[in-house]
Amino acid sequence: MKKFYSFASALLLAGALVGGLASCNGGKQGTAVAPFAANDSLRLPIAYFNVDSLLVNYDFAKDLNEDLIKKTEDARANVNSKAQALEKEVADFQRKLKNNAFLSEERAQSEANRLQKKKEELDQLSLDLQNELATQQAQMNARLSDTIRNFVKEYNKEMHFELIFTNTMYDNIIIDAPKYDITMDLLTRLNERYAKSK
C-alpha cells in the first residue's frame, strides 16, 4: 500500500513538473494554456449593476421623478396661463391703437411700456422656474446617488465583493458574465426597503 502512495505521489509530482515546464516554455510550441475553462465555476470577488435599469425600476426614483414631472407641468401651466393673458392684453392694446381709442399718445406709450414690462417679468419668471427645476433635478440626482451608494455599501457588508462597478448602457463594461450582474438583487432589496419606509 505504501508503494502505491509513493508511486501516486511520484506520478503527481512528475505531472506538476511537466505542467510547470510547459507553462515556462513561453508558448514556443503554439499552445496557450487558459487560466480556467469557459465553464469553470470560478467566481471573482467583483460585481456590477446597471444604473439605467436600477433607476427605471427603483420605486423611490419613480416617485421622485413623478414629483419633478408634476412640478414641471405646474410651472409650465403657470407660465402658459400668464402668457395667454398677456397675449390678450397685447391684442386688446393693438386693437385700441388701431381704432385711436387712446386719449393721447402719452397714454398709448404708457400702456405699451406697461405691457413690455409685463413681458419682461414673464420672461424672468420662466427663466427662474427653469433654474429652480434644474436645481431640483440636480438635488434629486444627488439624493438618488447617495441613497444607492450608501445602500451598496451596506449590501457589500453581507456580500464581501472586492470591486463593484456601475454600468450605464454599455459604456463601461463591454463583455459581462451574468453571474457578476447584481442589478436585480439590488433592485429587489432597494424596493423592499423603500416600501417599508413609506
ChimeraX attribute file (.defattr): number of C-alpha atoms within 10 A of each C-alpha:
attribute: neighborCount
match mode: 1-to-1
recipient: residues
	/A:1	6
	/A:2	7
	/A:3	8
	/A:4	9
	/A:5	10
	/A:6	11
	/A:7	12
	/A:8	12
	/A:9	12
	/A:10	12
	/A:11	12
	/A:12	12
	/A:13	12
	/A:14	12
	/A:15	12
	/A:16	12
	/A:17	12
	/A:18	12
	/A:19	13
	/A:20	11
	/A:21	11
	/A:22	16
	/A:23	14
	/A:24	10
	/A:25	11
	/A:26	11
	/A:27	11
	/A:28	10
	/A:29	8
	/A:30	7
	/A:31	11
	/A:32	11
	/A:33	11
	/A:34	7
	/A:35	7
	/A:36	9
	/A:37	9
	/A:38	8
	/A:39	6
	/A:40	8
	/A:41	9
	/A:42	9
	/A:43	9
	/A:44	11
	/A:45	12
	/A:46	16
	/A:47	21
	/A:48	19
	/A:49	20
	/A:50	18
	/A:51	16
	/A:52	14
	/A:53	15
	/A:54	19
	/A:55	17
	/A:56	12
	/A:57	14
	/A:58	21
	/A:59	17
	/A:60	19
	/A:61	18
	/A:62	13
	/A:63	11
	/A:64	16
	/A:65	17
	/A:66	12
	/A:67	12
	/A:68	17
	/A:69	14
	/A:70	12
	/A:71	15
	/A:72	17
	/A:73	12
	/A:74	12
	/A:75	18
	/A:76	15
	/A:77	12
	/A:78	14
	/A:79	17
	/A:80	14
	/A:81	12
	/A:82	16
	/A:83	16
	/A:84	11
	/A:85	12
	/A:86	17
	/A:87	14
	/A:88	12
	/A:89	14
	/A:90	17
	/A:91	12
	/A:92	12
	/A:93	18
	/A:94	15
	/A:95	12
	/A:96	13
	/A:97	14
	/A:98	10
	/A:99	9
	/A:100	12
	/A:101	12
	/A:102	15
	/A:103	8
	/A:104	10
	/A:105	11
	/A:106	10
	/A:107	11
	/A:108	18
	/A:109	12
	/A:110	12
	/A:111	16
	/A:112	16
	/A:113	12
	/A:114	12
	/A:115	17
	/A:116	14
	/A:117	12
	/A:118	15
	/A:119	17
	/A:120	12
	/A:121	12
	/A:122	17
	/A:123	14
	/A:124	12
	/A:125	16
	/A:126	17
	/A:127	12
	/A:128	12
	/A:129	18
	/A:130	15
	/A:131	12
	/A:132	14
	/A:133	17
	/A:134	14
	/A:135	12
	/A:136	14
	/A:137	16
	/A:138	12
	/A:139	12
	/A:140	16
	/A:141	15
	/A:142	12
	/A:143	14
	/A:144	17
	/A:145	14
	/A:146	12
	/A:147	13
	/A:148	19
	/A:149	12
	/A:150	12
	/A:151	15
	/A:152	15
	/A:153	13
	/A:154	11
	/A:155	16
	/A:156	14
	/A:157	9
	/A:158	8
	/A:159	13
	/A:160	11
	/A:161	13
	/A:162	10
	/A:163	11
	/A:164	16
	/A:165	15
	/A:166	16
	/A:167	17
	/A:168	13
	/A:169	12
	/A:170	10
	/A:171	8
	/A:172	10
	/A:173	13
	/A:174	8
	/A:175	7
	/A:176	11
	/A:177	8
	/A:178	9
	/A:179	12
	/A:180	16
	/A:181	19
	/A:182	16
	/A:183	18
	/A:184	14
	/A:185	11
	/A:186	18
	/A:187	19
	/A:188	14
	/A:189	14
	/A:190	20
	/A:191	16
	/A:192	13
	/A:193	13
	/A:194	13
	/A:195	11
	/A:196	7
	/A:197	7
	/A:198	6
